Amino acid sequence: MDEIAVEFDGRAKITKINAPENFETSGNFGIRAMPTILIFKDGNVVDQSVGFRDKNDIAKMLEAAIG
């Protein structure tokens, strides 16, 4: 995720949370497995992935959301 954050600097904000320590936030978004990736646009979840994804897959998800 750190590499993705550098690659998308200025175009997307990349944030990580520790789901077990942030159970309220995790519950609000229905996170039941880790890793989970949520992609937001204008405050709404526009894409989601559960399980390991490689850097290229994540980049494609972000590119699709950015448009």
C-alpha positions in Angstrom: 0.0 0.0 0.0 2.9 2.3 0.6 4.0 1.9 -3.0 0.5 2.6 -4.2 0.3 5.7 -2.0 3.4 7.1 -3.7 2.2 6.1 -7.2 -1.2 7.8 -6.7 0.1 10.8 -4.7 -2.1 13.8 -5.6 -4.7 11.7 -7.3 -5.9 9.4 -4.4 -5.6 9.4 -0.6 -4.5 6.0 0.7 -5.3 5.2 4.3 -4.8 2.1 6.3 -6.5 1.1 9.6 -6.0 -1.7 12.0 -9.5 -3.3 11.8 -9.4 -5.2 15.1 -8.4 -2.0 16.9 -11.1 0.0 15.1 -14.0 -2.4 15.4 -16.6 0.4 15.2 -15.3 1.6 11.8 -14.9 -2.0 10.6 -18.4 -2.8 11.6 -19.8 0.3 9.9 -18.4 -1.0 6.6 -19.1 -4.7 7.2 -15.5 -5.7 7.2 -15.3 -9.3 8.3 -12.1 -10.5 6.7 -8.6 -9.1 6.2 -7.2 -7.7 4.1 -10.2 -5.7 2.9 -9.8 -2.8 0.5 -12.5 -0.2 0.2 -12.3 2.5 -2.5 -14.3 5.6 -1.9 -15.4 8.3 -4.3 -17.3 11.4 -3.0 -17.7 9.7 0.3 -19.3 6.5 -1.0 -17.8 3.0 -1.4 -17.4 2.5 -5.2 -15.4 -0.7 -5.1 -14.4 -3.4 -2.6 -12.0 -6.3 -2.5 -11.5 -9.0 0.2 -8.3 -11.0 0.3 -4.9 -10.4 -1.1 -4.5 -8.3 -4.2 -1.3 -7.5 -5.9 -0.2 -4.0 -6.6 -1.3 -4.0 -10.2 -4.8 -5.2 -9.3 -5.1 -2.4 -6.7 -3.8 0.2 -9.2 -6.5 -0.9 -11.7 -9.2 -0.6 -9.1 -8.1 2.9 -8.3 -7.7 3.9 -11.9 -11.3 2.8 -12.6 -12.6 4.8 -9.6 -10.6 7.9 -10.5 -11.9 7.7 -14.1 
